[in-house]
Protein backbone atom coordinates (compact mmCIF):
# COMPACT_ATOMS: atom_id res chain seq x y z
CA UNK A 1 0.00 0.00 0.00
CA UNK A 2 1.29 3.43 -0.93
CA UNK A 3 1.08 6.35 1.50
CA UNK A 4 2.08 9.89 0.61
CA UNK A 5 2.81 13.28 2.13
CA UNK A 6 3.00 16.60 0.29
CA UNK A 7 4.65 19.87 1.27
CA UNK A 8 3.46 22.77 -0.84
CA UNK A 9 4.96 26.21 -1.37
CA UNK A 10 8.32 25.40 0.22
CA UNK A 11 10.41 28.57 -0.02
CA UNK A 12 13.33 27.08 -1.90
CA UNK A 13 14.17 26.52 -5.53
CA UNK A 14 13.00 23.19 -6.91
CA UNK A 15 16.48 22.47 -8.31
CA UNK A 16 18.02 22.61 -4.83
CA UNK A 17 15.38 20.35 -3.30
CA UNK A 18 15.57 17.88 -6.20
CA UNK A 19 19.26 17.17 -5.46
CA UNK A 20 18.30 15.82 -2.04
CA UNK A 21 15.27 13.80 -3.15
CA UNK A 22 17.36 11.95 -5.75
CA UNK A 23 19.58 10.62 -2.96
CA UNK A 24 16.78 8.98 -0.96
CA UNK A 25 14.69 7.34 -3.69
CA UNK A 26 14.46 3.60 -3.18
CA UNK A 27 16.04 3.67 0.29
CA UNK A 28 14.50 2.12 3.38
CA UNK A 29 12.89 4.82 5.51
CA UNK A 30 15.29 4.43 8.43
CA UNK A 31 18.33 4.91 6.25
CA UNK A 32 16.73 7.83 4.37
CA UNK A 33 15.99 9.56 7.68
CA UNK A 34 19.64 9.16 8.72
CA UNK A 35 20.90 10.55 5.41
CA UNK A 36 18.62 13.57 5.66
CA UNK A 37 19.37 14.15 9.33
CA UNK A 38 23.10 14.47 8.63
CA UNK A 39 22.87 16.50 5.42
CA UNK A 40 23.64 20.14 6.31
CA UNK A 41 21.25 21.84 3.87
CA UNK A 42 17.95 23.65 4.24
CA UNK A 43 16.47 21.50 1.47
CA UNK A 44 17.29 18.37 3.52
CA UNK A 45 15.27 19.78 6.44
CA UNK A 46 12.28 20.37 4.14
CA UNK A 47 12.46 16.82 2.72
CA UNK A 48 13.02 15.36 6.22
CA UNK A 49 9.87 17.03 7.50
CA UNK A 50 7.88 15.67 4.54
CA UNK A 51 9.30 12.15 4.96
CA UNK A 52 8.46 12.11 8.67
CA UNK A 53 4.91 13.15 7.79
CA UNK A 54 4.63 10.32 5.25
CA UNK A 55 5.85 7.79 7.84
CA UNK A 56 3.36 9.12 10.41
CA UNK A 57 0.58 8.85 7.82
CA UNK A 58 1.56 5.24 7.13
CA UNK A 59 1.63 4.33 10.82
CA UNK A 60 -1.57 6.08 11.87
CA UNK A 61 -3.80 5.85 8.79
CA UNK A 62 -2.68 2.59 7.15
CA UNK A 63 -1.42 0.68 10.24
CA UNK A 64 1.98 -0.04 8.68
CA UNK A 65 5.20 -0.52 10.63
CA UNK A 66 7.86 2.12 10.00
CA UNK A 67 10.70 -0.41 9.71
CA UNK A 68 9.02 -2.12 6.73
CA UNK A 69 8.66 1.06 4.66
CA UNK A 70 10.69 2.11 1.63
CA UNK A 71 10.77 5.49 -0.14
CA UNK A 72 9.00 4.51 -3.34
CA UNK A 73 8.88 7.95 -4.92
CA UNK A 74 10.24 11.40 -4.08
CA UNK A 75 9.14 14.09 -6.53
CA UNK A 76 9.75 17.83 -6.51
CA UNK A 77 7.71 20.14 -8.69
CA UNK A 78 7.87 23.85 -9.27
CA UNK A 79 5.54 26.09 -7.33
CA UNK A 80 4.56 29.65 -8.07
CA UNK A 81 7.34 32.21 -8.42
CA UNK A 82 7.21 35.41 -6.38
CA UNK A 83 8.40 38.34 -8.49
CA UNK A 84 10.16 41.01 -6.47
CA UNK A 85 12.24 44.06 -7.33
CA UNK A 86 15.46 45.26 -5.77
CA UNK A 87 16.97 48.71 -6.10
CA UNK A 88 19.87 48.81 -8.50
CA UNK A 89 22.49 51.33 -9.61
CA UNK A 90 21.51 54.61 -11.32
CA UNK A 91 17.94 54.56 -10.03
CA UNK A 92 17.00 51.33 -11.80
CA UNK A 93 15.39 48.21 -10.41
CA UNK A 94 16.58 44.64 -10.85
CA UNK A 95 14.12 41.73 -10.81
CA UNK A 96 14.39 39.00 -8.17
CA UNK A 97 12.58 35.70 -8.67
CA UNK A 98 11.71 33.97 -5.39
CA UNK A 99 11.07 30.39 -6.38
CA UNK A 100 8.97 27.84 -4.50
CA UNK A 101 8.67 24.06 -4.69
CA UNK A 102 6.13 21.32 -4.00
CA UNK A 103 7.60 18.16 -2.45
CA UNK A 104 5.75 14.82 -2.69
CA UNK A 105 7.06 11.68 -1.00
CA UNK A 106 5.43 8.28 -1.42
CA UNK A 107 6.36 5.41 0.91
CA UNK A 108 5.37 1.80 0.37
CA UNK A 109 5.57 -1.35 2.43
CA UNK A 110 8.06 -3.98 1.33
CA UNK A 111 6.09 -7.11 0.56
CA UNK A 112 7.13 -10.42 2.12
CA UNK A 113 10.36 -9.26 3.73
CA UNK A 114 11.86 -6.68 6.05
CA UNK A 115 13.42 -3.54 4.58
CA UNK A 116 17.13 -3.80 3.71
CA UNK A 117 18.33 -1.53 6.52
CA UNK A 118 16.55 -3.57 9.20
CA UNK A 119 17.53 -7.01 7.85
CA UNK A 120 20.28 -8.85 9.74
CA UNK A 121 23.62 -8.79 8.00
CA UNK A 122 24.88 -11.97 6.34
CA UNK A 123 27.69 -13.87 8.00
CA UNK A 124 31.16 -12.78 6.97
CA UNK A 125 32.89 -14.86 4.31
CA UNK A 126 35.54 -17.22 5.66
CA UNK A 127 39.11 -16.23 5.00
CA UNK A 128 40.68 -17.96 1.97
CA UNK A 129 43.12 -20.75 2.73
CA UNK A 130 46.74 -19.68 2.63
CA UNK A 131 49.72 -21.68 1.39
CA UNK A 132 52.59 -22.31 3.80
CA UNK A 133 55.36 -19.77 3.42
CA UNK A 134 58.30 -20.89 1.27
CA UNK A 135 61.75 -20.53 2.77
CA UNK A 136 64.02 -17.82 1.35
CA UNK A 137 66.20 -18.87 -1.61
CA UNK A 138 69.44 -18.66 0.33
CA UNK A 139 68.36 -21.22 2.99
CA UNK A 140 67.30 -24.16 0.79
CA UNK A 141 68.05 -27.68 2.06
N, C-alpha and C positions, 0 to 999 in steps of 0.2 A: 504494500500500500504506500502510495506517495503522499507526503505531507509537505506543505510549503509555507514560507514566510516571505513577506514583501516589505521592503523599506522604500518609501517613495520620497522624492524631493530631497535626497541626501545632498548636502552642499559641498560637492566635490565633483570634479570632472570625471566623466565615465571612463576615460582612458586610464586614469590613475586607479580607479576601483577595479577595473577589469584585470589589471596585472595581478592583483591579489586573488581574485576568484579563479583565475586559471590554475593557480597553485593547488587549490583544495579540491578540485573536481575529481570525483572518484575515490577520495580518501574516506576511511572510516571517520566517524564524527569525533571520536576522542583524539585522534591524531590531528585532524583539521583544527580542532579547538586549540591544541598545543601550538601548532604552527602560527595561528593567528595571534595567540596570546603573546608570543615572543617576536612578532614582527613589529618593529618600531615605526609604524606609519599610521596616519589618521584613517586611511582607507581600510586598514586591517581592523581598526576598532569598529568601523561601520559594518563590515562584513561579519565580524565576531558577534555583534549585537543581533544581526539578522539570523545567523546560524543558531545562536542560543534560543531565539524565538521559535525557530523551526523545530528544534529538539523539544522544547516545552510543548509546542502544539502536538507533536507526535506522542509524547508521554501522556498528556492530559486528554486530548480529543480522540486519539486512535488507540490508546492503551498499548503502545509499543515501548520496548526497553531501549534506553539510549545506547547501550553497548552493542546493539545489533543493527544500528543505523549507519548508512553510508551516504555521503553527499552525492546524490545522483546528478544534480544539475545546479549550476551556479551561473546566473545570467545577469548581466548589467546592461541596462538600456539608457538612452539619453532622456533626460527630463527637460523641462522648459529652461530656456536661457534667460537670465536677468540681464537686461541691457542697461549699463550705467555709464556715466561720463565722468572723466577726471580732467581737472584743469591742466593745461599744457602750456608750453612756451608761447610767447607773443599773443596772449589772449585767446588762444584756441582751446579746443576741447578734444581729448582723445577718448575713443570708445573703450569700454571695459566689458567683457562678456563674462558673466558669473554663471558658470555651468552647473547643472544639477544632474543627478543620476537616480535611476530606479534599480534597486538590487532585489533579485528574486532567487531564493535558494530552495531547492527541492531535496528532501531527504527521503530515502526509501529503506525498507527493512531488507536485510540480506536473507534470502530464502534458504532454509535447510542447513545453515551453518552460522557460526559466530563471525563477526567482522574480523578482518585481518589483524587489527591492532590488539584485539582482546584474545586472539587464539594463542594457545601455548606454543612456544618456539620448539622447533624440531631438535632432536638430539644432535649434538655436534658430531661431525664425521670423525671416525677413528683416524689416528695418524698413520700415514703410509709406512710400510715396513722398510727399515733401513738395512743396507748391506754392512757387514762388519768392515771396519776401517782397514785399508791395506797398509802394510808397513812401508816406511820410506824406502826409496831405491837403494840407498847406501847401506841398509841393514838387512839385506836379503840373506837367507840361510842357504 
